[in-house]
Amino acid sequence: MKIAVAAGHTLSGTGSGAVGFLNESKEVRKIAVKTADLLKSAGHEVLYLQIDKADSYKGENYKN
């Protein structure tokens, strides 16, 4: 099965998530990477996506 896992929030800029006790962006990435690894080890084809910086909510490209 082909599955895309997107980390969701940028590390900086618009859409970087909540910051306080934890940094939401960094925590989401840990979960997304672990999820992608588990899916790969189960034999799935996985595309991992993340955005490092965004100036707006649209028009930014995902890195993979």
Helices and strands as residue ranges (DSSP letters): E 2-6, E 12-13, H 24-41, E 45-49, E 53-54
